[in-house]
Amino acid sequence: MLYRAFQALDDLMGPARFGASTAVGLVERAGRGKPGPWLRRLTGLNEVFLRARITADRPAYGIDSVVCGNRTVSVREEVALDMPFGQLLHFAKDDVLAPQPKMLVVAPLSGHFATLLRNTIETLLRDHDVYITDWKNARDIPAGEGSFGFENYVDYVIRFLHELGPRANVIAVCQPCVPALAAVAVMAMDKDPCQPRTMTLMGGPIDTRVAPTVVNTLAQQHTLDWFRSNLITTVPWPWDGHGRKVYPGFLQLTAFVSMNMGRHVQQFRNLYQTIADGDEADADRIRDFYAEYFAVLDLPAEFYLETVDVVFQRALLAKGELKHRGRVVDCSAIQRTALLTVEGERDDICAVGQTAAAHLLCSSLRPHLKRHHLQPGVGHYGVFSGSKWERQIYPQVRNLVLAMA
């Protein structure tokens, strides 16, 4: 019922969006060359309406080239491994002069497409052979493909690392820091030859008991049955995944937006003003951000509920109680994989200390294999995107990989 209600509302707004889009087109044609102030204001009003829309359209990565050293090389996407709930996407470069270290980017499965990490990937591509866990929208996965829970996520990370082979590196951003750390621990327990050489955990909830945020408090305030009853719905026909239980992406986005409603409202005011002022560069920046931010995917219900339970309510990995396929996950088994944790000073989603907790768990790592970086002046997204990521955080990642090469 919830899913159908959202879709019905979206369909109801269709004619209004068509009218706004037509108006923008007419204004652009009428004001070719140099639109007057009133035409720009009219365009701004219509664009604000058009951009404030949640979609399930996966944006393109749009990375066609990257600067490696003093050369610009072309980049093409290729699927290295296709699995029911996600694919291993490779950003292949044909013109590099020497082999580069392989880097697996473990993307969040938390309501946004992996394309949210575009800037992360683009930066890593300068010095690495980059792959990413490109998760699929559960709405489009037939129910016959079965379920996908927390343990399946761990299995996928291990499978992808096997595909990359020995001496690869892994970097996890936000929510998947927990299953990524668990995957590396399981591989270490098995003395797997494909254990990564380095593991970077960025802004992830390794131990949510440390400095709880609004997100952590919300998870503690309700029972798992409450989440199941209020947030889980069934994908309706005609989607390919009809009959599958999911946590809809539009609910996740609504929760994120509500945490910073004032900031988002101000950004849409800024969008109107930049268009009205003729500042297309700033307008494009806001457009691009919200085109990405408002593109959402649905999560398999079992994965969402198990993540709430395992990570945010009981913190099982931090307590040493997390099990994978019947075995307790022992992070102290990790001895060969160098660890870097990264946190943002102003992160209101994953507070300072939650990611650094990984160092206590990886107790067998020698001191020179452990590093921590606290980045001043950035919030959650600034940890993996933007100028401080590129200029101050990324060098930490690159240097660790070089040291372990």
N, C-alpha and C positions, 0 to 999 in steps of 0.2 A: 504493500500500500504506500509506504514512504517513497519508494523508488518511482512508482507510477505518479504520485503527486508531484514530485520534483520534475519529472519529464513533462507532465501536463502543463505545469507552470512555465517551463522553458518553451514549450510549443506555443503557449498562449502569447508569449512575448515576441514570437516570430514576426508577425506583421509590423510591430512597432520597430523592431530591429531593421527590417527591410526598408521601412520608411526613413529611418535615420541614416542607413547606408546610402540610400538614394539621394538624400539631402546632401550628404558629404560629397558625393560624386558631382552633383549639380553645382555645388558651391565651388569645387575645385575647377570645374570647366568654366564657370562664370568669372572666376578670379584668376585665370591663367596669367602668368607673368608676375603680378604683385597684387595679391588679394587685399582688399581694403579692410579696415578694422572691424566693421560689422560682419563681413563675410568670415573673418577668422574667428570671431566670437561665436557665430552660428556653428561653424565647424567644430569648435571646442565643445560646445554643449552636446552635439550629436556624438562626438567621439567618446566623451565621458560615458554616455549611455551605452555605446557599443562595447566599450572595453570592460565594463563592469558585468561581465558574463562568465559563468563557469562553463567550461567545455570538457569533453573527453577526447579532444584531438591531440595526439602526441605531436609536440613540436619537433622540428628537424634540429639535429645537432648543428648543421651548417658550418662544419669545420672543413674547409676545402684545402687549406694550406697552413703551414706553420713555419716559423723561423727556427732553424736548427743551426746553431753557431752563427756563421755569417752567410748562410744560404736559406732561401725559401724553398721548401719541399712540399709537394702535393700530398694530400691526405684523402684516403678513400675508406668508406665503411665496408666491412665484410663480416658476415656472420660466421664465427669460428665454430660455434656449437649451438644448436637450436634445441631447446627443451620445452616441455609443455607450459611452464609458468615463467620462463625467461630465457633469454638468449645471451650467449657470450659474444659481445660485439667488439670487433677489432678495428682500431683506427690505423690502418696500414699506411706506411710511408715507403715509397718505391725508390726514393732518391738519396737515402741516407748513405754516408760514406763507410760507416762501420756499424756492426750490430749494437743495439742499445738495450739496456736492462729492461726486462719485461715487468710491467706494472699492472696488476689487477685492481681496478677501482670498484669497491663494493658499494653500490648505491642503495639508498634507503628504499624500502618498500613501505611507504608511509603516506600515500595519497598523491604524491607527485611523480611524474615520469623521471627517469634517470637523466633526461636532458637538463634538469635543474643544475646538474654538475658540469655544464658545458664549459664554464670558465676554468673549473678544476682540471678538466681533461685537456683543454687547450694549452694550459700552462705546463702540465706534465709532459705533453708531447714534445716539448723542446729537447728533452734529454732522455725520454723513455719510449719504449714500445708499449702502447697503452691499450688495454682491454677494459671493458666495463660490463657489469651485470645489468643488462637491459631488461627490466622486469615488464611482464605483459599485464594488461588490464584484465583483471579477473572476470569482468563483465563479458569478455570476448573468448573465454576459455570454456569449452564444453564441459558440462558437469561430469561426463564420462571419463574425463582425465583424472578424476579423483580429487583428493584433498591436498592442501598444501599448508603445513604447519611450521612451527618454529624449527623442529628437527629437519624438515625438508629444506629449509633455508640453509641450515648448516651443511647439509649434504650437497646442495648446489654449489656453495663456496668451495668445498673440497673437490667436487667434480671439476669446477672451472680451474682450480689450481693444478689439478692433474693435467688438464688440457694444455696449460702453459708450460708444464714440465719443471724440472729442478731449477733452483736458483732464481725463481721469480720473486717479485715483491708484491705486497698487498697494502692497500690504503682503504680504510673504511670511514665513511662519513656519517655521523649522527647515529640514528637508530641501529644500523647493522654492526656497530662496533662490538656489541655483545655476541651475536652469532659468528662474527668474523673471528673474534678472540677464541670462542669455543671451537670453531673449525680448526684453527691452528693448534690448539691444545689437543684435540682429538688426533690430528696428524702426528703431533709429537709423541703422544701416547703409543701410537702405532709404529713409531720410527719410520714414518713415511718419507721416502726420498724426495718428495715434492714439497716438503715443508718450505715456506717462503724464507728468503734471506732476511727480509725486513718486514715489519708490520707497523703501519702508522695508523693510530686511532685518533680521529678528530671530532671533538665535540660530541662524544657518545656517552650514553647512560650506563657505564659499567657498574656503578654503585649509586643508585638513586636515593639511598639513605643519607648521602652527603649533601648538605645544603639544598633541601628539597625546593623545587620550583613550583610554579602554578600547575604545570603538567603533572608533576609527581604527586602533588596534593590532590588533584582531581582523581587520579588513579586510586589513591588511598581512601577517598571519601565514599566510594561506591563499591558494591560487591561485583564479582564477575557476572553474576546473574543479572544485575542491573545493566551492565554493558551489553550483555546478550539480548536482553529484552528491549532496550531502548535504541541501540545503535546498529544492530544487525538486521538486514533485510534480504529478501530474495530477488535475484535478478529476474525481471519479467521477460516474456516474449516481446519483441522479436530478436533480442540479443542472443548471440551464440551461446552465452553462458547461462541461458534461462534455466531457472531451477537451482542455481548455485547460491549458497549463502555468502553474503559479502558485507564488509563495512564500506559503505559508499564513499568515494573520494570527496563528494560535495559536502559530506558531514565533517570530514577531517579538515577541509579548507575552511569551512564555517567556524570551526573551533579555533584554528590558527588566526583567522581574521579578527575574531572577537577578542583575542588576547591583546591586539594592538589596533583596535578599531579607529582610534583617533589618528594614528599615523597613516592608515590607509585612506581615510577620508581626506586628510591633508594632501596626500599624494594625488588624489583625483582632482582636488582643487588646483594643485600645481600643474597637472596635465592640461586643464582648461586654460590656465593662465599662460602657460608656455605657448600653446597654440594661438591664443588671442594675441600674444606678443610677437608671434612669428618666429619663436625660438625652436626651430625644428630639431636641433640636436638634442636638447633636453627633453623635448616631447617624445622623440624616438626612444630615448633611454627609458622613460616611464612606460611607454607602449610595450617595449620588448620585455620589461620585467613582468608586467601583468599578463602578457600573452603566455608567459611561462608559468607564472604563479597560479593563474586561474585555470590551467590545464591539469586535470586530475584523473587518477585511475582508481578503480575499486580494489580493495584488498580482500583476499580470501578470509572468510570469517574466522576459520580456525587459527590462521596465522596472527590475525589481530588480537583475538582473545588470549591466545597463549603468550603473546608478547606483553600484553597488559599484566597477565598473571606472573609470568616468569621474570620479567625485567622490572616492571614498575610497581608491582605489589609485593612480591616476595624476594626480589633481588637475589635469585638463587645462585647465579654465577659468583657474585661477590661473597656469598656465604659459603661457597664450596659445595653447594648442594645440587647444582644443575646436572641433569642426566641427559645423555645422548645415546639412544638405542640401548638403554638399560645400564649404561656405565656412567659413573660419576665423572664429570669433566674435571680434569686435574691440570690447572694452568701451570703448576710447578713443573710439569713435564717439559715445558718449553725451555730449551737450553741453547738452541742454535739460531733462533729468529730474533734479531735485534728489534727492540721496541722503542717507538717514538709516540708520545701522547701530546696532543695539541688542544689547548683550551682558549676560549675567548673571555677576556675580563668582564665583558658586559653581556655574556650569554644568559638570556632569561629562559631558555628552554632546557639547556643542559649546563648546570651551574659548575663553577670552578671547583675542582676536586673530584667530580664524578668520573671523569675520564682518567685522571691520574691514578685512580684506585687500581688500575690495571697493573701498576708497578708492584703493589703489594701481592697481587695474585701470582705474578710471574717471578716467584721468589728464587728460582734456580738460575735466573739470568745473572751473569757477572756484571758488575757495575758499568763497565765500558760498553755494554750492550743495551743500556737503558738511557733514554733521554726524555726530557719533558720541556715543552715550550708553552709558556703563558703569553698570549698576545694581548698587549694593552690596547684599549680603545676599540675593540670590535665586539659585536654581538654574535649570534649564532651563525648567520650567513656570512659574516665577514671572516670566519675561520677558513672557509673553503672557496670564497669568491671575492673578487675586488682587489684593490691595489695592495692592501696589506698582506693578503694571501700571496700575491705574486711576488712582492718585494721582500717580505720578512719571514713568512711561514714556509713558502715553497723551498727556499734555500736550505732550510732545516731538513726537509724531506730528501732533497737531492743529495745533500752531503752525507746523510746516513746511508743512502743507497751506494754512493761512491765508496764509502768506508768499508762496506761489506761486499764489494764486488770481488 
